[in-house]
Amino acid sequence: MSHPSKTFSKQASKTLYEIIFNRRDVRGEFNNKPIADEVLARLLIAAHHAPSVGFMQPWNFLLIQQETQRTAVHKLFQTANEEAKQQFDSERQNLYQSLKLEGLLTSPLHICVTCDRNRAGPVVLGRTHMHDTDLYSTVCAVQNFWLAARAENIGVGWVSIFHEAELKKLLKIPQEIHIIAYLTVGHVNSFHQTPDLARKGWRNRLNLNDLVMHDEWNNHKNNNLSDHIQSQLERLNPDPKNPENKS
Ligand SMILES: Cc1cc2nc3c(=O)[nH]c(=O)nc-3n(C[C@H](O)[C@H](O)[C@H](O)COP(=O)(O)O)c2cc1C
């Protein structure tokens, strides 16, 4: 027997867009108020309801709360971040150095989100030709977690400046398991309206119309849709402080 599908009110969809636009990568604004287990449970449930190829659900969530462990992870970041800085030209290096790219010591909780590529056996429905779809599925879980956290006014930061092998060794993650995301999670003093990297002059949001193509690669059309993208951007105002968005 089929059930009538649930529909959402205009208010509900407006709220969803607000959550999407106000989600931020949080680095410097964590405070040390602990996250209640019932809230953390909801966020993990949201992550676990992400789509996954062949319903594989390849993820695990390794929660890191011990201070010694969080400090050790921060040390791994510091070494990798020094190497990362060297990869930019000298002018960019100064700006790079001024950026805060993690909140590892100030957030009370870290979550290492992993992907078990063998979770559903050797042949997985939907993954027969695009083998990496299990990795993409795990990223969907991360995004669900991130948005649910924002809806609960909890900050999340994604830190990827590590040597994966070193992080695995520290956290005793088996060789065959892949690290997809290392998240810092916590209550925050405030959320910024625009991405840190835009505020600090590293990189701005691109113009969406330049990224949309029709029927074949590189076919950009100025059509009804592009006008609507422009007017909806003005209506929704996702980046109120970023004039680049209004081009
Ligand atoms: C896969 C991935 C890895 C990221 N790694 C880092 C990181 O190591 N350090 C950092 O400060 N931000 C990291 N970020 C956050 C991005 O810098 C951020 O999402 C982007 O600047 C846009 O800002 P917003 O998330 O606040 O909208 C990462 C984001 C993603 C999706």
The ligand as an ORCA input file, in Angstrom:
! r2SCAN-3c Opt
* xyz 0 1
  C      36.914     18.192      1.506
  C      37.096     19.464      2.292
  C      38.295     19.670      2.967
  C      38.490     20.864      3.686
  N      39.661     21.039      4.392
  C      39.825     22.163      5.132
  C      40.999     22.358      5.927
  O      41.892     21.518      6.015
  N      41.105     23.493      6.637
  C      40.138     24.463      6.599
  O      40.288     25.496      7.248
  N      39.006     24.293      5.867
  C      38.845     23.171      5.149
  N      37.683     22.998      4.427
  C      36.638     24.044      4.478
  C      36.660     24.928      3.236
  O      37.761     25.790      3.261
  C      35.348     25.721      3.227
  O      34.291     24.822      3.078
  C      35.275     26.745      2.099
  O      36.262     27.720      2.278
  C      33.909     27.425      2.046
  O      33.574     27.946      3.299
  P      32.258     27.517      4.090
  O      32.332     26.042      4.311
  O      32.307     28.297      5.379
  O      31.088     27.883      3.232
  C      37.470     21.839      3.717
  C      36.255     21.598      3.048
  C      36.073     20.426      2.354
  C      34.755     20.196      1.667
*
